Amino acid sequence: MSGLPDDYEARLAVLEDPTLKRVAILGLEGLDVIDIAGILGVTQVYVRRRLQIIRLIWAEKWSPPDFGQPDGLPR
């Protein structure tokens, strides 16, 4: 994680669940939902749901990013 910007480090720190952290890290590294699902051995639906949870947690802690400024996670 040392290669991630400070903002991402702070965002990862609020994710208490290790699975959520893993999904977020893989997403921030540029992997898409299909790749993340393959690495974790789960369904794409599982990954998408975890990404939704991550976005909700981050939105509660920080205001959502402005339109056109993605959060860095795959859709």
Kinemage of the C-alpha trace (Angstrom):
@kinemage 1
@onewidth
@group {chain A} dominant
@subgroup {mainchain}
@vectorlist {calphas} color= white
{ca met a 1} P 0.000 0.000 0.000
{ca ser a 2} L 2.971 2.307 0.316
{ca gly a 3} L 2.579 3.320 -3.334
{ca leu a 4} L -0.902 4.731 -2.789
{ca pro a 5} L -1.542 8.450 -2.272
{ca asp a 6} L -2.138 9.623 1.309
{ca asp a 7} L -5.838 10.138 0.593
{ca tyr a 8} L -6.194 6.466 -0.308
{ca glu a 9} L -4.281 5.423 2.805
{ca ala a 10} L -6.755 7.395 4.930
{ca arg a 11} L -9.707 5.881 3.095
{ca leu a 12} L -8.389 2.348 3.570
{ca ala a 13} L -7.823 2.992 7.272
{ca val a 14} L -11.567 3.441 7.902
{ca leu a 15} L -12.399 0.053 6.367
{ca glu a 16} L -12.367 -2.279 9.359
{ca asp a 17} L -13.356 -5.428 7.467
{ca pro a 18} L -10.299 -7.087 5.867
{ca thr a 19} L -12.337 -8.206 2.852
{ca leu a 20} L -13.507 -4.657 2.186
{ca lys a 21} L -9.914 -3.465 2.438
{ca arg a 22} L -8.739 -6.140 0.000
{ca val a 23} L -11.465 -5.289 -2.521
{ca ala a 24} L -10.662 -1.575 -2.201
{ca ile a 25} L -6.916 -2.119 -2.630
{ca leu a 26} L -7.399 -4.268 -5.715
{ca gly a 27} L -9.789 -1.702 -7.162
{ca leu a 28} L -7.448 1.178 -6.443
{ca glu a 29} L -4.665 -0.775 -8.146
{ca gly a 30} L -6.749 -0.620 -11.314
{ca leu a 31} L -8.296 -4.076 -11.426
{ca asp a 32} L -11.855 -4.367 -12.654
{ca val a 33} L -14.722 -6.273 -11.034
{ca ile a 34} L -14.060 -9.412 -13.092
{ca asp a 35} L -10.387 -9.519 -12.088
{ca ile a 36} L -11.123 -8.846 -8.412
{ca ala a 37} L -13.731 -11.610 -8.358
{ca gly a 38} L -11.255 -14.031 -9.930
{ca ile a 39} L -8.494 -13.214 -7.461
{ca leu a 40} L -10.779 -13.532 -4.440
{ca gly a 41} L -12.648 -16.563 -5.782
{ca val a 42} L -16.043 -14.883 -5.424
{ca thr a 43} L -18.788 -13.750 -7.786
{ca gln a 44} L -18.856 -10.426 -9.578
{ca val a 45} L -22.077 -9.625 -7.698
{ca tyr a 46} L -20.209 -10.113 -4.399
{ca val a 47} L -17.499 -7.684 -5.508
{ca arg a 48} L -20.019 -5.087 -6.715
{ca arg a 49} L -21.856 -5.245 -3.389
{ca arg a 50} L -18.614 -4.794 -1.477
{ca leu a 51} L -17.741 -1.804 -3.666
{ca gln a 52} L -21.156 -0.293 -2.852
{ca ile a 53} L -20.500 -0.778 0.871
{ca ile a 54} L -17.063 0.814 0.530
{ca arg a 55} L -18.528 3.834 -1.255
{ca leu a 56} L -21.201 4.213 1.452
{ca ile a 57} L -18.594 4.094 4.226
{ca trp a 58} L -16.433 6.628 2.433
{ca ala a 59} L -19.430 8.897 1.709
{ca glu a 60} L -20.298 8.940 5.421
{ca lys a 61} L -16.743 9.918 6.343
{ca trp a 62} L -15.997 12.281 3.452
{ca ser a 63} L -18.263 14.199 1.143
{ca pro a 64} L -18.733 12.375 -2.149
{ca pro a 65} L -16.323 13.357 -4.912
{ca asp a 66} L -17.404 16.048 -7.350
{ca phe a 67} L -18.958 14.943 -10.609
{ca gly a 68} L -16.229 13.849 -12.970
{ca gln a 69} L -13.773 13.049 -10.188
{ca pro a 70} L -13.961 9.280 -9.656
{ca asp a 71} L -13.192 7.676 -6.302
{ca gly a 72} L -10.675 5.397 -7.979
{ca leu a 73} L -12.755 2.239 -7.621
{ca pro a 74} L -14.059 0.190 -10.537
{ca arg a 75} L -17.721 0.444 -11.468
